[in-house]
């Protein structure tokens, strides 16, 4: 029996790459997102490699939409073997005293409440089916606070805490829970944070060889395909020239570079 993976925020970045990787490995997929045109285009591409693909258009910030979507999904499949809580974003970069409260709401509603809403609907199904794997996409921002990161850092610290709590709560049911915390990665992340300012977004990665979405997809697949008795609880990954969310150097500053 093919396994089913549900990926939130699957139309770009890590989510899109994870969908592509698991499709190539023979998984059935449920991809979710807010943009129907992207979901439809992605479904077409994934089906070219023989994957069975279900699309669900909803906003993880809307509890009722989440409940309705997962209810609809249950009509089409009786299993969700893997849940990837990938939907997340950063909005703005400012000090607390100058922060945009609308940006704060978007980050808290997406990164924390959205993750909770989806997990609340999927975890009971995993309990009934006798197992599963929840993969939460976090950030190095969950481990070290950086200047002007404040609320984004707080949401990712929350993801880290929730990941630990899920692991404890779901332990008796044989459900694996894993957090993957990427560092700097060249996706749409900075473009979203800077609200479409392409030049500013590109400047974040100048002189660096950052992570790519496919790197995280490979790691997610590795975590998901370990033996049944092995669970990676928490994993931090950065590019070579980044130590954490504060300390990084340019590629040119590497000593003894070959």
C-alpha positions as CSV (number, residue, x, y, z in Angstrom):
1,X,0.0,0.0,0.0
2,X,1.3,3.4,-1.0
3,X,1.9,5.9,1.8
4,X,0.1,9.2,1.9
5,X,1.8,12.5,2.8
6,X,0.0,15.7,3.6
7,X,2.1,18.9,3.0
8,X,0.9,22.3,4.0
9,X,2.2,25.4,2.1
10,X,3.1,23.0,-0.7
11,X,3.1,25.5,-3.6
12,X,6.5,27.0,-3.1
13,X,9.8,26.7,-1.3
14,X,10.4,23.7,1.0
15,X,6.8,22.4,0.6
16,X,7.0,22.3,-3.1
17,X,10.4,20.6,-3.0
18,X,9.2,18.1,-0.4
19,X,6.2,17.2,-2.6
20,X,8.4,16.7,-5.6
21,X,10.8,14.4,-3.7
22,X,8.1,12.2,-2.2
23,X,6.3,12.0,-5.5
24,X,9.4,10.6,-7.2
25,X,9.7,8.1,-4.4
26,X,6.2,6.7,-5.1
27,X,4.1,8.4,-2.4
28,X,0.6,9.5,-2.8
29,X,0.3,13.2,-1.9
30,X,-2.2,15.7,-0.6
31,X,-0.8,19.2,-1.3
32,X,-2.4,22.3,0.3
33,X,-2.1,26.0,-0.2
34,X,-4.1,29.2,-0.6
35,X,-3.5,29.7,-4.4
36,X,-5.6,27.4,-6.5
37,X,-3.7,28.2,-9.7
38,X,-0.4,27.1,-8.2
39,X,-2.0,24.0,-6.7
40,X,-3.5,23.0,-10.1
41,X,-0.2,23.5,-11.9
42,X,1.7,21.6,-9.3
43,X,-0.8,18.7,-9.4
44,X,-0.2,18.4,-13.1
45,X,3.6,18.3,-12.7
46,X,3.5,15.8,-9.9
47,X,1.1,13.5,-11.8
48,X,3.7,13.3,-14.6
49,X,5.9,11.1,-12.4
50,X,2.9,8.9,-11.6
51,X,1.9,10.3,-8.3
52,X,-1.7,10.3,-7.1
53,X,-2.3,13.9,-6.0
54,X,-5.1,15.4,-4.0
55,X,-5.3,19.2,-3.7
56,X,-6.9,21.2,-0.9
57,X,-7.2,24.9,-1.1
58,X,-7.5,26.6,2.3
59,X,-5.7,29.0,4.6
60,X,-4.2,27.4,7.7
61,X,-5.1,30.5,9.6
62,X,-8.8,29.8,9.3
63,X,-9.8,27.1,11.7
64,X,-13.1,26.3,10.0
65,X,-11.4,26.0,6.6
66,X,-8.9,23.6,8.0
67,X,-11.6,21.5,9.6
68,X,-13.6,21.4,6.4
69,X,-10.6,20.6,4.3
70,X,-9.5,17.7,6.4
71,X,-13.0,16.4,6.6
72,X,-13.1,16.4,2.8
73,X,-9.7,14.6,2.7
74,X,-11.0,11.8,4.9
75,X,-13.6,11.1,2.2
76,X,-10.8,10.5,-0.3
77,X,-8.3,8.5,1.9
78,X,-8.4,6.6,5.1
79,X,-4.8,7.2,5.9
80,X,-2.4,10.1,6.4
81,X,1.0,8.5,7.1
82,X,3.1,11.7,7.1
83,X,2.1,15.3,7.9
84,X,4.5,18.1,7.0
85,X,3.6,21.3,8.8
86,X,5.5,23.5,6.4
87,X,3.2,26.6,6.0
88,X,4.9,29.5,7.6
89,X,6.4,32.9,6.9
90,X,8.2,36.0,8.2
91,X,6.6,39.4,7.8
92,X,8.7,42.5,8.2
93,X,11.9,43.1,10.1
94,X,11.8,45.7,12.8
95,X,12.2,46.5,16.5
96,X,9.4,45.7,18.9
97,X,8.6,49.4,19.4
98,X,8.2,49.9,15.7
99,X,6.6,46.6,14.7
100,X,3.6,46.3,12.5
101,X,1.0,44.6,14.6
102,X,-0.7,43.3,11.4
103,X,2.5,41.5,10.5
104,X,2.6,40.1,14.0
105,X,-0.9,38.7,13.6
106,X,-0.1,37.1,10.3
107,X,3.0,35.3,11.7
108,X,1.3,34.1,14.9
109,X,-1.8,33.0,13.0
110,X,0.2,31.1,10.3
111,X,3.3,29.8,12.1
112,X,1.7,28.8,15.4
113,X,-2.1,28.6,15.2
114,X,-2.1,27.2,11.7
115,X,0.3,24.4,12.7
116,X,-2.0,23.7,15.7
117,X,-5.2,23.7,13.7
118,X,-3.9,21.2,11.1
119,X,-2.2,19.0,13.7
120,X,-5.4,18.9,15.7
121,X,-7.3,17.5,12.8
122,X,-4.7,15.0,11.6
123,X,-3.2,13.6,14.8
124,X,-6.5,11.8,15.9
125,X,-6.5,10.0,12.5
126,X,-2.9,8.8,13.1
127,X,-3.9,7.5,16.5
128,X,-6.7,5.5,14.9
129,X,-4.5,4.1,12.2
130,X,-1.9,3.1,14.7
131,X,1.0,5.4,13.8
132,X,2.3,8.2,11.6
133,X,4.9,10.8,11.4
134,X,4.6,14.6,11.9
135,X,7.4,16.7,10.6
136,X,7.4,20.4,11.7
137,X,9.4,22.8,9.6
138,X,11.0,25.3,12.1
139,X,14.0,27.5,11.8
140,X,17.4,28.4,13.3
141,X,15.3,31.4,14.6
142,X,13.8,28.9,17.0
143,X,17.1,28.4,18.7
144,X,18.7,31.9,18.8
145,X,17.0,35.3,18.7
146,X,18.4,37.8,16.3
147,X,18.1,41.6,16.1
148,X,14.7,42.7,14.8
149,X,13.5,39.1,14.6
150,X,11.4,39.4,17.8
151,X,7.9,38.1,16.9
152,X,9.1,35.8,14.1
153,X,11.6,34.3,16.6
154,X,8.8,33.9,19.1
155,X,6.7,32.0,16.7
156,X,9.5,29.6,15.8
157,X,10.4,29.2,19.5
158,X,6.8,28.1,19.8
159,X,7.1,25.6,17.0
160,X,10.1,24.2,18.8
161,X,8.2,23.9,22.0
162,X,5.1,22.4,20.3
163,X,7.3,19.9,18.6
164,X,8.7,18.7,22.0
165,X,5.1,18.6,23.4
166,X,3.8,16.6,20.5
167,X,6.5,14.1,20.8
168,X,5.6,13.6,24.5
169,X,1.8,13.6,24.0
170,X,1.9,11.2,21.0
171,X,4.5,8.9,22.3
172,X,2.1,6.2,23.5
173,X,0.5,6.0,20.0
174,X,3.7,5.2,18.0
175,X,3.6,8.5,16.2
176,X,6.9,10.0,15.3
177,X,7.4,13.8,15.6
178,X,10.4,15.6,14.0
179,X,11.4,19.2,13.8
180,X,13.7,20.3,11.0
181,X,15.2,23.8,11.6
182,X,16.8,25.2,8.5
183,X,19.1,28.2,8.4
184,X,19.4,30.6,5.5
185,X,17.7,29.1,2.5
186,X,17.2,30.7,-0.9
187,X,13.4,30.4,-1.3
188,X,10.6,32.9,-1.4
189,X,11.1,33.5,2.3
190,X,12.9,36.8,2.1
191,X,10.7,38.0,-0.8
192,X,7.7,37.5,1.4
193,X,9.3,39.0,4.5
194,X,10.2,42.1,2.5
195,X,6.8,42.2,0.8
196,X,7.9,41.8,-2.8
197,X,11.1,43.9,-2.7
198,X,13.2,41.6,-4.9
199,X,16.5,43.5,-4.6
200,X,16.3,43.5,-0.8
201,X,15.5,39.8,-0.8
202,X,18.4,38.9,-3.1
203,X,20.8,40.9,-1.0
204,X,20.3,38.6,2.0
205,X,22.1,35.8,0.1
206,X,24.8,37.8,-1.6
207,X,28.2,36.2,-1.3
208,X,26.8,33.1,0.2
209,X,26.0,29.6,-0.9
210,X,22.7,29.1,1.1
211,X,20.6,26.1,1.5
212,X,18.3,25.2,-1.3
213,X,14.7,23.9,-0.9
214,X,15.9,20.5,-2.3
215,X,18.3,20.2,0.6
216,X,15.5,20.3,3.1
217,X,13.4,17.9,1.0
218,X,16.2,15.4,1.1
219,X,16.4,15.7,4.8
220,X,12.7,15.3,5.3
221,X,12.7,12.2,3.1
222,X,15.6,10.8,5.1
223,X,13.8,11.4,8.4
224,X,10.6,9.8,7.1
225,X,12.3,6.7,5.9
226,X,14.3,5.6,8.9
227,X,13.5,2.3,10.5
228,X,10.3,2.2,12.6
229,X,12.2,2.2,15.9
230,X,14.2,5.3,15.0
231,X,12.9,8.9,15.3
232,X,14.9,12.1,14.8
233,X,13.3,14.5,17.3
234,X,15.1,17.7,16.5
235,X,17.5,18.6,13.6
236,X,19.2,21.9,12.9
237,X,20.7,22.4,9.4
238,X,22.6,25.4,8.0
239,X,24.8,26.1,5.0
240,X,28.6,25.7,5.5
241,X,29.1,29.4,6.3
242,X,26.3,29.8,8.9
243,X,26.6,28.7,12.5
244,X,23.2,29.9,13.8
245,X,20.7,32.6,13.2
246,X,23.3,35.3,14.3
247,X,26.7,34.1,13.1
248,X,27.4,33.7,9.4
249,X,30.2,34.7,7.1
250,X,30.5,35.2,3.4
251,X,31.9,32.4,1.2
252,X,34.9,34.6,0.4
253,X,35.8,34.8,4.1
254,X,36.4,31.1,4.4
255,X,40.0,30.4,5.5
256,X,42.1,27.9,3.5
257,X,39.4,27.8,0.9
258,X,40.3,25.3,-1.8
